[in-house]
């Protein structure tokens, strides 16, 4: 082997050693990154904004992967957790879904049934009454005769709201008795016993207006018997 061949072999060996050193360096960096980042896990990101108090559906989210150590303890990692749940606040597109963003949808108690009525948005219901709220339901009735008196009545006390629908345009009602016009309303679903459901159904059909009064948390929904019916004459 001449000197030129020896130099070639030496250069070849040095190149191999350098390559092995570089490879070892890359492996070391990878091991260091893995030790800092850790394994990846699945999480769920919002595809679009979700309004408060709306029931959640799987197609509203997309699966993403991220390092486990970067994920908060309350992150949702399984979409089974959203079954029967609603958003408690406005959820923004791109946010990671977390358990403190959602709550269980209010359920019916034994002996209760669902009944939904349209409530005029002009009464201030929209955005203020939410699933889980407690309300008193008032209805106003026109006098049946010229000598009669218009009345406002409390028809249900302490009604539990279990769902609030979307703002909906109403067609005008030609029945002069109801005096309803084209407007917007919100479908509100209540959990009521049979008797109260009948009262609400009657008021929906025959009252001039049906309105809701929100009962504050910890407040009493009971209305004294003497205040359950009101006529204008009482203020004279």
Secondary structure as the mmCIF struct_conf table of DSSP 4:
data_model
#
loop_
_struct_conf.conf_type_id
_struct_conf.id
_struct_conf.beg_label_comp_id
_struct_conf.beg_label_asym_id
_struct_conf.beg_label_seq_id
_struct_conf.end_label_comp_id
_struct_conf.end_label_asym_id
_struct_conf.end_label_seq_id
HELX_RH_AL_P HELX_RH_AL_P1 UNK A 3 UNK A 37
STRN STRN1 UNK A 40 UNK A 46
BEND BEND1 UNK A 47 UNK A 48
STRN STRN2 UNK A 50 UNK A 50
TURN_TY1_P TURN_TY1_P1 UNK A 52 UNK A 53
HELX_LH_PP_P HELX_LH_PP_P1 UNK A 54 UNK A 54
STRN STRN3 UNK A 55 UNK A 55
HELX_LH_PP_P HELX_LH_PP_P2 UNK A 56 UNK A 56
HELX_RH_3T_P HELX_RH_3T_P1 UNK A 58 UNK A 60
STRN STRN4 UNK A 61 UNK A 67
HELX_RH_3T_P HELX_RH_3T_P2 UNK A 68 UNK A 70
BEND BEND2 UNK A 71 UNK A 71
TURN_TY1_P TURN_TY1_P2 UNK A 73 UNK A 74
STRN STRN5 UNK A 75 UNK A 75
HELX_RH_3T_P HELX_RH_3T_P3 UNK A 79 UNK A 82
TURN_TY1_P TURN_TY1_P3 UNK A 83 UNK A 84
STRN STRN6 UNK A 85 UNK A 87
BEND BEND3 UNK A 88 UNK A 89
HELX_LH_PP_P HELX_LH_PP_P3 UNK A 90 UNK A 90
STRN STRN7 UNK A 91 UNK A 91
HELX_LH_PP_P HELX_LH_PP_P4 UNK A 92 UNK A 92
TURN_TY1_P TURN_TY1_P4 UNK A 93 UNK A 94
HELX_LH_PP_P HELX_LH_PP_P5 UNK A 95 UNK A 95
STRN STRN8 UNK A 96 UNK A 96
HELX_LH_PP_P HELX_LH_PP_P6 UNK A 97 UNK A 97
STRN STRN9 UNK A 98 UNK A 98
HELX_RH_3T_P HELX_RH_3T_P4 UNK A 99 UNK A 101
STRN STRN10 UNK A 102 UNK A 104
HELX_LH_PP_P HELX_LH_PP_P7 UNK A 105 UNK A 106
HELX_LH_PP_P HELX_LH_PP_P8 UNK A 108 UNK A 109
TURN_TY1_P TURN_TY1_P5 UNK A 110 UNK A 111
STRN STRN11 UNK A 113 UNK A 120
HELX_RH_3T_P HELX_RH_3T_P5 UNK A 121 UNK A 123
TURN_TY1_P TURN_TY1_P6 UNK A 124 UNK A 124
TURN_TY1_P TURN_TY1_P7 UNK A 126 UNK A 128
TURN_TY1_P TURN_TY1_P8 UNK A 131 UNK A 132
STRN STRN12 UNK A 134 UNK A 141
BEND BEND4 UNK A 144 UNK A 145
TURN_TY1_P TURN_TY1_P9 UNK A 146 UNK A 147
BEND BEND5 UNK A 148 UNK A 148
STRN STRN13 UNK A 151 UNK A 170
HELX_LH_PP_P HELX_LH_PP_P9 UNK A 171 UNK A 173
TURN_TY1_P TURN_TY1_P10 UNK A 176 UNK A 179
BEND BEND6 UNK A 182 UNK A 182
STRN STRN14 UNK A 183 UNK A 192
HELX_RH_AL_P HELX_RH_AL_P2 UNK A 194 UNK A 206
BEND BEND7 UNK A 208 UNK A 208
STRN STRN15 UNK A 209 UNK A 215
HELX_LH_PP_P HELX_LH_PP_P10 UNK A 216 UNK A 216
TURN_TY1_P TURN_TY1_P11 UNK A 217 UNK A 218
HELX_RH_3T_P HELX_RH_3T_P6 UNK A 225 UNK A 227
BEND BEND8 UNK A 228 UNK A 228
STRN STRN16 UNK A 229 UNK A 230
HELX_RH_3T_P HELX_RH_3T_P7 UNK A 232 UNK A 235
#
